[in-house]
Amino acid sequence: MKRFFRRSSGEAPASMRVRVDERTKRLARRIEQGEVAVIDHADLDRVAAESLVVRKPAAVLNAAKSSTGRYPNLGPGILLDAGIVLIDDLGPDIMTLKEGQTVRIEDNEVYVGDELIAQGTRQTSELNEIAMQEARDGMSTQIEAFAANTMEYLARERDLLLNGVGIPDVKTEFKGRHMLVVVRGYHYKEDLGTLKTYIRDFHPVLVGVDGGADAILEAGFKPDMILGDMDSVSDKGLACGAEIVVHAYRDGTAPGLERVQRLGLSHVIFPATGTSEDAAMLLGDEKGASLIVTLGTHTTLTEFLDKGRAGMASTFFTRLVVGSKLVDAKGVSRLYRTRISSWQLFMLAAAGLLAIALALIMTPAGQAFMSIVWVHILDLVNILRGWLGMAPNVPTT
């Protein structure tokens, strides 16, 4: 007997509108609550999953395996914990659905009308935990790949790392200034909120790495530079007036070049083998930034695998090069949060009332008001004395 995907109200299976995109980050910007996300995302990562959870889709249909076993990726668990239906390994047929088309989900099957479109694996918390354990057992393979990638990267980028060869000329002035590199990584919104006072006080050069530029704008600031392959930054972000640096591969291929050219935006190209966030740090260091603060960057093996990187040698060596001026603010919002006790709130309120009272006393109207209040207080005292059998001896005028 099939298990039907039902609404929380207990209604019969309903047709739901789909949003289709091979890039999860693009889809998360336009999907609405109650719709179905159709993606092709092997090893669904944490950031992508969290961006979907915020939009509250009814279900996520993945053409690929949400967990391949390559490493313990957190995305599937995040969707399941949020109560979102996840069906993966549906195959390429699911990507033939058209944007806005309606589907019906029955257990692990997807229908358009009465036609079966695709059949996959409906994920559960139990299945996900088994997959995560198997992936954790195989992490030694990824460590070996990192070692090989390290030597390969050093051979390719020795001149860039040691001599700054290939760093482009830019208009943004870094010399003697702090630099804040914002990446849309784990807890980036919370960390950026914690650093608002720092930004206002020190006015660092704000560099948004792809979608990090939108994060800066959402926080109420304007990025000075946007650096990356332009795959996750919005058109609004690109048009904000920041200097644009397109990250390219060493062979000259620049995935984001066509987009900025189509929008008619002035730009420079930065060919480098490493990640865009590494390129941003190297550029700031070479241009004389006195301090490099990073936020949301990827530094652990799991985070790099989440991003689909074969290795993390670029970050390893980049941090060795700029280490003397590098401050990692990632996770700062979890390290310390301001705590205000009830006693402090009471004292603050009392101080405020006292200030208002003093301000009233200093005005003619306030003095008249206080005289009336004082008369009423004296009357009340006399009444109490009368109840106690004591003669009133306090003048009431």
N, C-alpha and C positions, 0 to 999 in steps of 0.2 A: 504494500500500500504506500502511495506517495505521500510525503509530507509537503503540505502547501505552505508557501510564503504568505503569511497573512498580516494584515494590519493589526496594530495593537488593540484596536477595538473589537477584533474578532470577526471582521467582515470576511467575505469570500475573497479569493485571490483577485487582485486588481491589476489592471494594466498600468504600467508606470513609464514615464518618459525617460529616454536615455540621453546621456551626453557622451560623445565618443571622441577620444583623443589618445594617440600613442604616447603623448607626453603628459604624465600625471600632473605636473606643475601647472601646465596650461589649463587643463581641464578643471582643476581645483579653483581656478579664478572665476569660472562661469557657471558651475553646477549649482542648482538650487536645492533647498531642503526637500526631501522626499523623492528626488529623482534618482536614477541609477547611473553610476559611473562605469563606463566601459573603457578599460585601459589595457595596455600590453606592457606590463612592468614586471620583469623577472626580479626576484629578491626585493620585494616592496620595502623601501627604507622608511625610517622613522619620520623624517621630515615630510615626505610625501603623504604618509598615512595621517599625520597630524593635520596637514593642510586639508585633507578630505574630511576628517572628523569635524573640523570647525564648520564645514558646510552642511553637515548632517544629511548625507545621502541615505536612501533606503537600503541600497545594496551596492556592492562593488563587484563587477564582473571582470576578471582578469584573463586575457588570452594566454598569458604565460603562467609559470608556476610562481606563486607569491613567495615561496621559499624553495630554493633549489638545493639547499644543503651545503652551499659553498661556504657560508658563515652564518652565525645566529642573528639574522636580521630581525628587527623589532616591529616592522610595519604590520604584519598580519595580526599579531597580538594586540596592537593598539586598536585596530578596527574591531576586533572581536570584543575587547573590553568595553568599547563604546556601544555595543549592541548592534553593530552594522553587519549585515549578511555579506559574507565573502565567499565567492565561488571562483576558483582559479583553474588553470590548465584547461581552459575552454577551447583553445586552438584558434587558428586564424579566422574561422568562420564568424566568430563573435564580432570581429572588427569590420565585418561587412554591414553591420547595422548603421543606419543613417541617423544623423543628429536630429533629435526630436521625435524619433520613432518610438512607439510604445511596445513594451514587452511584458510577458507574464512569466514569473519564476515559480517553478514547481520542484521542490527539493533541490537537485543539482542540475536541473534542465531549464533552458531558456526558450520560450516560445514567442513567436509573433503570430497572433491569432491562434490557429490550430497547428501551425507549422513549427516543428522542432528546429531551432537554429543551431544550438550547441549544447553539449553535455560536458560537465567538468567535475571537479571535486569540491564539495561544500565543506568549508573549513569549520572546525570546532576547536575549543580550547584544548581538548585532549590531543587532537591530531597536531595542533601547532606545537604543543609542548614536546611531543615525540620528535618532531622535525628539528626543534631548537637543540635538543640534546644530541641528536645525530650530527648536527652542524658543529656544535662545540667540540665533539670528539674528533672532528677533522680539521681543526684549526692549524695543525702543524704544517699542513700543505701551504697555507697562506703565509706562514712565517718563512718558509723556504722561498716562496715567490718574492717576498719582500727583500730578502738578501740578494737575489739575482737582480731585481729591479734597481737596487741601490748602486751596484757597480755599473750597470748600463746607464743610469742617469748621470752619474759622476763623469763618465767618459764623454757624454754628449754636452753637458752644461758646465764644464770646468771653467771656461773663459767667462761665462756669465756670472757664475758664483764668485769667482776670485777677482775678476777685473771689471765686471759690469759691462762687458761687451754685449751689445744688442739692446741696451736700455734706450728707449726712444726719448727724444726731446719733447717736453710737455710745457704747457703754459702755467699750470698750477705751481705755486711757489711753496716748496717744502722746507727750504733751508732754515734751520733754527726753530722750527715749529713742531708741535706734537702732531701725530698722524693717527687717526682712528680708522681701522679697517673693519667694516661691518659685513659679515657673511651670514646668510640665512641658514644658520645651523641650529643646534639644540639650544633651546631657551634664549634665542637671540632677542626676542621682544622684551622679555623680563630684564635681561642684562642691559639692553639699551635704555630702558626706563630708569634703571638704577644709575646710569651714567649721565643722565640729563644735566645734573648740576655741574659735573666735570666739563661737559661740552660748553655750557654757558660761561664757565669761569675761564677756561683755557683756550677756547676757540680753535680746536685742532682741525687739521685738514681732514675732511670727512670723505672717505673713499668707500663707495658701495660696490661690493663684488656682485655683479648681476642683480639678483633680487634683493640684495642688501641695500641697494639704492632706494627701493620702495619702502623698506623698513625705516630708513632715515627720514624719508618724507612723512611717513605715518607718525613718527615721533615728534614732528613739528619742526624739523630742520631741513636744510637743503644740502645735498651732497656736492662737494667740490669736484669730484671725479667719479666716473663709473667705469670699472674695468672688468672685463670678462668676455664670454662668448655670446652674450646678449640673448640667452635662451630663456631666462626667467624674469628679466626686468620688464616692467610694463612700458607701453608707449608713453604714458604720462611721465614715468621716471626718466626715460630717455630725453624727453622734451623739456626737462626742468631747468636746463641751462648749464648742467655740469659738463666738464670736459670728458670726452668719451675716448677710452683706450680699448681697442678691440684685441683680445687675446688670440694669437694665432699659433699654429703648430710650426715646428722648425722647417717644414717643407714649404711654408708660405700659405698653407690652407687656413682660412679664417672663417669658421662657421657663421660668425655674427656679422661679417662684413656686408653681406647682401641686405640684411635688414636695415642697418644704419644708412646705407646708400639709398635704399628705397625711401627712407624717411627724410633724406636730404640733410643729414646731420654731419657736421664737421667731426673728424676723428683722426686718431693716429693708430698704428698697428704695432703690437708688441709680440714678436715671435719668441716663444719659450715653451719648453717641454713640460714643465711642471703645472701645477694647478693655478687658477686665476688668483687665488688668495696669496699664493707664494709669489707670484709675479708682482702683486701689489706691494708686498713687503720689500722685495728686492728693489723696486722702483723708488719707494720712499727712502730706503737706506741710501741708495746711490745719489739721490737728489738732496741729501743732507737733513732729513728729518731728525730732530733731536731725541724723539721718543716715538716708538711704534706700539700702539695699543691695538690688540686684536680682539674681536668679539664674534662669537659664533663659529670660529674656525674649526677645521677638522684636524685632530691630532692623534686619535687612537686608531688602531687597526680596524676595529669594527666600524668606526665612522668613515674611514676611507673605503672600505668594502661597500658600505651603504651608498657611497657616491659612485660606485662602479669603477674605482681606481684599481689598477693592477698592483700598485705598490705605493708606499708613502715616502720614498726616498727624497722627493722634491721638498717636502716639508721638513724632513730630517735635516737636510743640508742647509735649507733656507734659514732655519732656526739657529744653526751653528754660525751662519754668516752674520745675522742681525741680532744675535742673542744678547749682546751688551746693551742694547737699547730696546729690547722687546719686553712688553708687559702683556700677559694674556689675561683679559678680563672675562673670558668665557666662564660661565657659572657663577659670576660674582653675585647675582641675585639670590642664589641659593646659599652662598656663604654667609651673608649678613642681610637681615631685614630689620628695618626700624621697628622697635617695639615701644608702644606708649601705654603706660599702666593707667588704671582707673584713678589712682591717686594723682598722677600727673595731670590727667584731664580735669579733675576736680579743682586742682590748684590753678590751672589755666583759666577755668571758668570763673573762679573766685576773683582772680586778678582782673579779669575783664569787667566784672560787675563793679569792683572797687574803682576802676578807672572811670567808668561811666558815672558813678556816684560823685566822684571828685570833680568831674567835668561839669555836672549839673550844679553843684554847690557854687562854682565860680561864676555862674550867670545869675542875673536878677531873677529870672523866672525860676531857676533852680532853687535859689534861696527862699523864694516865696513858697514853693512846693515843699521844701524841707521844713519850713515853719509850720505848715498845715499838718504835715506828718508828725512832727514833734508834739503838737497839741493833742492829736489823737492818741499818741502813745501815753501821754500824761493822763488823759481821761481813762484809758484802760488800766493804768496803774492804780488810780483812785477807786475804780470799780473793784479791783481785786482786793484792795485794802479793806473796802467795805464788806466784802464777803468774809474776810478774815476777822471782822470785828474791830478793825483798827480805824481810828479816825483819819480821814483824808487830810494829809498835811502837805500835799503837793499842789501848788497853785495850778489852776487849769487855764489861766489866761496870761 
